[in-house]
Amino acid sequence: MTEKQSNWAGNYIYGAARWHWPETVEQLQELVIRCRKLKVVGTRHSFNDIADSPEDLLSLDHFDPVIVLDRERRTVTVAAGVRYGQLCPYLDHEGYALHNLASLPHISVAGACATATHGSGDRNRNLATAVSAMEIVTANGEVIDLYREHHSEEFNGAVVGLGGFGVITKLTLDIGPAFEMRQDVYENLPLEQLEDHFDDIVSSAYSVSLFTDWRSARFNQVWFKRRVADDTAFELEPELFGATPATRQRHPIASLSAINCTAQMGQHGPWHERLPHFRMDYTPSSGEELQTEYLVPRQHAFAAFRAIDRLHEHVAPLLQISEVRTIAADDLWMSPCYQQDCVSIHFTWKKNWPAVRQLLPVIEEQLAPFKARPHWGKLFTISPAQLQSLYEKLPDFQQLLRTYDPEGKFRNAFLDTYIFGAP
Ligand SMILES: Cc1cc2nc3c(=O)[nH]c(=O)nc-3n(C[C@H](O)[C@H](O)[C@H](O)COP(=O)(O)OP(=O)(O)OC[C@H]3O[C@@H](n4cnc5c(N)ncnc54)[C@H](O)[C@@H]3O)c2cc1C
């Protein structure tokens, strides 16, 4: 028995009986062959049991964090356990960038892609869409390579794989030229402005995030992340649909120190120090928290905000902060943005699961008419049947999982419930 370990937020204790830290692919293959039920964790930033295993759990933390650049193909290949915070400074130094990042750089590339982790931006698809190849150790211990170019349908099924296909050991990601950005924060945007101007606001920068505590009908902060070119001067508008520029650096949770956050106030800097909200060497978000997020088809954005606003008396007391982002459609079967542009409504809750668990069904009922899909790595209470009805590619995904893992070695309670559970 290994001592019990928890996820990053400390709200979930992994039930796995044994933990393993293989150092090489050979050791990993031997482990996969030997174990009956096995799962792999990334950096443990998910809030639910998606990464747990009933028997054996492994981490790739002791693998060599290899990063190989291919300038000709414009790709980078990384060991799956590498964190964005390790990868991005290297890429930037070599003159390259990823298309987008999540709010924090602390998460592993494999873990983020497996759950369709996203940042914001009308034209930015989730992080998994950058994956062009994967090396996987499958249930029988075989090492296989999957390429977007050669296995397109299967590939689209396996990238947001929820940890069900085997142990991903390497990922190849698309990269582009490095770019500079600036970040500007506006404060006090009235909610009603979003009825007519949501598109204007979210399309006005490369990546836009709106934060509200739902205490009143306003967004407390709007973060604009803009790409800057050396030759263009940029004038900040003194007012934007009623919101005004912040006069100092902000944390999305007003009571917390902005030292944890990436530089604002229009200061130019590299893409990887502006796209995330939080800095690698500081605690992201609040640390003492729970998280939930629902992705709603873009056309329902304002109606969904109104639906949450109607619940504000119940939401606000349990909330630290809520964030709205936009994500472009993709073709990955289990991505909540599969073939639909989405708006995401995220909640950073106080760490009070009994109360949050009571409230989630109420929020989910309000968002159900919009076919809201929960983030795979966060907390939700919708029924397996309802969740399954939201994914048209679910039968294909189930079939693909059965092909890769006929005995269900990489299945856990989460997959059994939400992917294979009887509707
Ligand atoms: C403070 C905070 C901020 C966040 N911000 C965002 C955000 O901005 N946007 C967003 O979309 N989400 C966000 N999240 C959620 C987070 O991105 C996801 O939960 C993500 O999955 C975490 O990655 P991880 O490396 O910790 O993976 P884990 O939680 O450890 O694992 C997640 C899944 O990946 C699988 N997995 C991991 N490694 C491998 C591998 N090598 N092979 C096969 N499967 C693997 C696991 O089995 C599991 O199914 C945030 C979470 C926190 C705590």
The ligand as an SDF file (V2000), in Angstrom:
LIG
                    3D

 53 58  0  0  0  0  0  0  0  0999 V2000
   -6.0400   26.4240  -10.4840 C   0  0  0  0  0  0  0  0  0  0  0  0
   -6.5780   25.7250  -11.6950 C   0  0  0  0  0  0  0  0  0  0  0  0
   -6.8080   26.4400  -12.8580 C   0  0  0  0  0  0  0  0  0  0  0  0
   -7.3240   25.7880  -13.9970 C   0  0  0  0  0  0  0  0  0  0  0  0
   -7.5050   26.5190  -15.1370 N   0  0  0  0  0  0  0  0  0  0  0  0
   -8.0340   25.9300  -16.2250 C   0  0  0  0  0  0  0  0  0  0  0  0
   -8.2290   26.6610  -17.4260 C   0  0  0  0  0  0  0  0  0  0  0  0
   -7.8300   27.8260  -17.5450 O   0  0  0  0  0  0  0  0  0  0  0  0
   -8.8460   26.0430  -18.4620 N   0  0  0  0  0  0  0  0  0  0  0  0
   -9.2710   24.7520  -18.3870 C   0  0  0  0  0  0  0  0  0  0  0  0
   -9.8610   24.2580  -19.3550 O   0  0  0  0  0  0  0  0  0  0  0  0
   -9.0540   24.0020  -17.2750 N   0  0  0  0  0  0  0  0  0  0  0  0
   -8.4260   24.5650  -16.2110 C   0  0  0  0  0  0  0  0  0  0  0  0
   -8.1920   23.8090  -15.0900 N   0  0  0  0  0  0  0  0  0  0  0  0
   -8.4750   22.3720  -15.1430 C   0  0  0  0  0  0  0  0  0  0  0  0
   -7.2380   21.5990  -15.5940 C   0  0  0  0  0  0  0  0  0  0  0  0
   -6.6800   22.1640  -16.7480 O   0  0  0  0  0  0  0  0  0  0  0  0
   -7.5900   20.1410  -15.9530 C   0  0  0  0  0  0  0  0  0  0  0  0
   -8.1340   19.5370  -14.8310 O   0  0  0  0  0  0  0  0  0  0  0  0
   -6.3850   19.3440  -16.4560 C   0  0  0  0  0  0  0  0  0  0  0  0
   -6.8130   18.0580  -16.8040 O   0  0  0  0  0  0  0  0  0  0  0  0
   -5.2840   19.2470  -15.4280 C   0  0  0  0  0  0  0  0  0  0  0  0
   -4.1460   18.6410  -15.9730 O   0  0  0  0  0  0  0  0  0  0  0  0
   -3.2810   17.6410  -15.0580 P   0  0  0  0  0  0  0  0  0  0  0  0
   -1.9460   17.4930  -15.7020 O   0  0  0  0  0  0  0  0  0  0  0  0
   -3.2940   18.0870  -13.6460 O   0  0  0  0  0  0  0  0  0  0  0  0
   -4.0930   16.2920  -15.2450 O   0  0  0  0  0  0  0  0  0  0  0  0
   -4.7300   15.3200  -14.1190 P   0  0  0  0  0  0  0  0  0  0  0  0
   -5.8110   16.0470  -13.4190 O   0  0  0  0  0  0  0  0  0  0  0  0
   -3.6540   14.7240  -13.3200 O   0  0  0  0  0  0  0  0  0  0  0  0
   -5.3710   14.2080  -15.0900 O   0  0  0  0  0  0  0  0  0  0  0  0
   -6.4260   14.5460  -15.9540 C   0  0  0  0  0  0  0  0  0  0  0  0
   -6.6860   13.4000  -16.9410 C   0  0  0  0  0  0  0  0  0  0  0  0
   -5.5640   13.2460  -17.8050 O   0  0  0  0  0  0  0  0  0  0  0  0
   -5.1550   11.8970  -17.8350 C   0  0  0  0  0  0  0  0  0  0  0  0
   -3.7180   11.8540  -18.0670 N   0  0  0  0  0  0  0  0  0  0  0  0
   -2.7700   12.6140  -17.4870 C   0  0  0  0  0  0  0  0  0  0  0  0
   -1.5610   12.2870  -17.9630 N   0  0  0  0  0  0  0  0  0  0  0  0
   -1.7570   11.2920  -18.8530 C   0  0  0  0  0  0  0  0  0  0  0  0
   -0.9050   10.5190  -19.6910 C   0  0  0  0  0  0  0  0  0  0  0  0
    0.4180   10.6990  -19.6920 N   0  0  0  0  0  0  0  0  0  0  0  0
   -1.4550    9.5510  -20.4640 N   0  0  0  0  0  0  0  0  0  0  0  0
   -2.7910    9.3640  -20.4690 C   0  0  0  0  0  0  0  0  0  0  0  0
   -3.6460   10.0770  -19.7220 N   0  0  0  0  0  0  0  0  0  0  0  0
   -3.1390   11.0240  -18.9290 C   0  0  0  0  0  0  0  0  0  0  0  0
   -5.5600   11.3610  -16.4570 C   0  0  0  0  0  0  0  0  0  0  0  0
   -5.6660    9.9480  -16.4520 O   0  0  0  0  0  0  0  0  0  0  0  0
   -6.9000   12.0340  -16.2810 C   0  0  0  0  0  0  0  0  0  0  0  0
   -7.8870   11.3150  -16.9780 O   0  0  0  0  0  0  0  0  0  0  0  0
   -7.6420   24.3990  -13.9480 C   0  0  0  0  0  0  0  0  0  0  0  0
   -7.3920   23.6750  -12.7830 C   0  0  0  0  0  0  0  0  0  0  0  0
   -6.8470   24.3200  -11.6700 C   0  0  0  0  0  0  0  0  0  0  0  0
   -6.5600   23.5370  -10.4400 C   0  0  0  0  0  0  0  0  0  0  0  0
  1  2  1  0
  2  3  1  0
  2 52  2  0
  3  4  2  0
  4  5  1  0
  4 50  1  0
  5  6  2  0
  6  7  1  0
  6 13  1  0
  7  8  2  0
  7  9  1  0
  9 10  1  0
 10 11  2  0
 10 12  1  0
 12 13  2  0
 13 14  1  0
 14 15  1  0
 14 50  1  0
 15 16  1  0
 16 17  1  0
 16 18  1  0
 18 19  1  0
 18 20  1  0
 20 21  1  0
 20 22  1  0
 22 23  1  0
 23 24  1  0
 24 25  2  0
 24 26  1  0
 24 27  1  0
 27 28  1  0
 28 29  2  0
 28 30  1  0
 28 31  1  0
 31 32  1  0
 32 33  1  0
 33 34  1  0
 33 48  1  0
 34 35  1  0
 35 36  1  0
 35 46  1  0
 36 37  1  0
 36 45  1  0
 37 38  2  0
 38 39  1  0
 39 40  1  0
 39 45  2  0
 40 41  1  0
 40 42  2  0
 42 43  1  0
 43 44  2  0
 44 45  1  0
 46 47  1  0
 46 48  1  0
 48 49  1  0
 50 51  2  0
 51 52  1  0
 52 53  1  0
M  END
$$$$
